[in-house]
Amino acid sequence: MKLNKILFSLLAVVLLFSMPSCKKYLEQSPDNRAEINTIDKLSQLVSTAYPSRDYLTFTEASSDNSEDKGEGIGDLNDVIDLPYSWQDVIGDNTSSSTTYWNACYEAIASANQALESIQTNNMGAAALPYKGEALVCRAYAHFMLATLFATPYKIGGANDAPGIPYVDKPETKVIQPYTRGTVASTYARIKEDLEAGLPLLQSAAYKVPKYHFTPAAGHAFAARFYLFLGEWQKVVDHATLTVPSNDFINNMRPVSSTLRTYGNEEYRINYMGSGQKYNLLLLGTYSLYARYSSPRHGFGNKMRSMFSAAGNITGKALANVVLQYSVPNYTTYKFKENFFYTSPGVGFPYLTFAGFTVDEALMNRAEAYVELGQNNLALKDINDFYSQRIVGYNPNTDAVTAAKIATYYPAITDPKQGLIRTILDAKKAEFLQEGLRWWDIIRRDITVVHNTIDINAKETFAELKPGDPHRIFQLPLEVKTSGVELNPR
């Protein structure tokens, strides 16, 4: 789907989630779109302003949360194997970066149509929560595009590399020219939309708030966004507002208590559920991700060590669920695929996963505290985090301290960098298979090392270093029709 095709997604406004293809719309007039002139229609439209595809597959495969398990072990699949080798996936295969690009611009199209309809029809105060949601959705989709398909934002840098097209109006032409602007201009536009929309969000506007940008989810997004900009106090302020009364302990994932009591199927059904306090925004997507249970390149023996007593800074085994399909194919068992039937025997696989969680917000705040020089507050957040991941956690013996950090990371002599490494490693394990590691990699200039095991069991290693053009995913080839330049290779 080309960038200039996004207008046609509006024809599917009655659907909550986009179907796998929009080619059938290409010969229809743009004026066939539904007229959004009531609050009910508006709310339905804004519900489609979220990307309907996932980023989990290609970000996880590209990151250091994946490994080669060996020749003849596990399944081969281009949407995993090519990103693992940092090669471009050509075409719009399900779970590819191209499908995610398309889904983000479809979401932006819905947000833009909602905002125009609010203005055109003078919908009044009742439309304000949906105006806020549309603005934040537009900011979120552009942020995800910018972080995946453009040069990473550099704090204090010129940020004059090409950004991504920032689309803020409904399309009225099939072929419409676009420019990428710069990274700086892209982030400025994201910030403008986010700050305009966030004060308007209201949880009471939704029957199932977890599928929408509520104030808590909006603040979690803001905390992640300002982490990229290096506006540390804003990270702290927004992260703190994700839970009532700064009570993170009773709102984050109860890994070492409730979750570990679930049976396997109960765990998989409930982990990404709307009834969980720690899930702040749930995304419903067309996805095959849950079917990739035994890929050759993925969660293997090396990754499993992160949860062992020796594999993390606490010196205690983490209670996170790790299951084995077959040696050496492991899973965190966080995802449950559902099947959405569009007619008898026909439909598509549907995956719900958390776009933002209380746990991420807490660790983002901890990192901001470090940057602000408030190390004691950072350590408190780190220890609150681990208190929910170690069975029988004892603050007197299990707490992370500056001395433990120095011992565990002897090559890091700067206490500040030791704290940051502690936080990033904690997130790496906690969000394994959730795709989030990629954002820390590009933000903190982390070198990714991937192994390859050949048919003779010889193991070699390749590095993806900061500045490598393959750290930026390639735009769909079709965007050249709209005058948008591709990323260098």
C-alpha positions, 0 to 999 in steps of 0.5 A: 500500500503506497503512502498516497493510498491512505485516504481509502482506508476511510471507506472502512470506517465501520470496521474497528480494524483494517482488513489485510488488503485495501486494493479493492478500494483503489478504483472508488472515488474518495468522496464515497467516504462516510460522513462523520456528523455525529459523536457516535460516528466520530467515536467509531472513526477514532477507534480506527486511528491505531495501527492495525498491524504489529511491529513485534516481529521485525523489531524483535528479530533485529534486536539483541533479543534474538539468536541463531539456534543452529542449522536445521533447528526451528522454522525459517521465515523471511519476515524473521530471518531477513530482519535478523540479518538486517536485510530489507524485506521486499513487499508487504508480507504480513508482520513486515515493516512495510505493512506496519508503515502502511498501517500507521498511515491508515491510522493517521488518515482516520485521525485526520478525518476525525479532526476535520469532521469535528471542525466542519460539523461544529460538534462542540464539547462532546467531541473534545475527548475524541479530538484529544484522542485523534491528536494523540493517535496522530502523534503516536503513529508518526512517532513510531514511523519516525523511530523506525524509518528515520535517523534516530533523534540525537539529544543536542544534535542538529537532527537535520537528516530526513524525517518522515512525511507528517500528514495532518490533513485528509487526502483528496488526491490519489497521487499526492506529493510528500516531503520527509522534512527533517528529524527535527521538524518531525519530532516538533510536529509530534510534540505539538500534537501530543501536547495539544491532545493530552489535556483533552483525553477522558477515560469516561468516553470509552466503554473499554478504555484500555483500547484507547488513549486514556490520560494514563496511556497518554502520559505513558506515551509522553514519558517515552517520547520525552525520553527520546528528546532528553527532556528528563523532568517531563519524563518523570512528570508524565511517568508519575501520572500513569498510576494513582498516588505514585503507587507503582508497586500495586499497579505493575505486572505482578510477575512474582505473585498473581501471574505465576499462579496462572496455568499456562493457558490462563496465563496466555489469555490474561497476560495482555488482557483489558482487566490487568491494571498494568496494561495502559493501552492495548492494540488490536492487530492483524498478526501472525506473531503468535504462530512463530513459536519455533523460529530458527532466529529468536528466543533461545538458550542465550536469552533464557540466561537473563532470567537465571540468578547469575544472569541478572544483577539481583543474584536471584532467579526472576519469576518471569514465565519461560516455557519450552516448545522444544529444545532450544525453542522458548517462549514467554507465552505472553500472547494469545491469538484469536481468529476474527471471522468475517464470514463462515470459515473466513477471517484473519488472525487477531492479536492484542498486545500492550503498546504501553504498560505501567512497568515501562513507564516506571523504568523510563522514570528511573532512567530520567532520574539518573539523568537528573542526578537523582540516583537514590530515586532511580534506585528506588524505582529499580528496586520497586520493579524487581520487588515484583519479579523475585519470589520472596523479595527481601529488600535487605538482601535483594535490593540493587545498590551502587556497590552491586552495580559496580561488582556486576558491571566491572567494565563500567567505571562511571556510576551513572552509566552503571545505573543506566545499564542496570535499567536497560538490562532489566527492560531487556529481560522484562519486555522480551518478545514484546519488541520494545528493546529496539527503541532502547538500542537506537536511543542509546546507540547500543551495538547489536551482535548476532551469531550465525551457526553454519552447517558445520556448527561453526559460529560466527558473529556480526555487529550492527553498530551505531550509524549503520544505515541498516539500523533504519528500516527501509521505506516501502518502494512504492512511496517513490510515486509520491516523491518520497526518497528511500533510506540509503543502503 
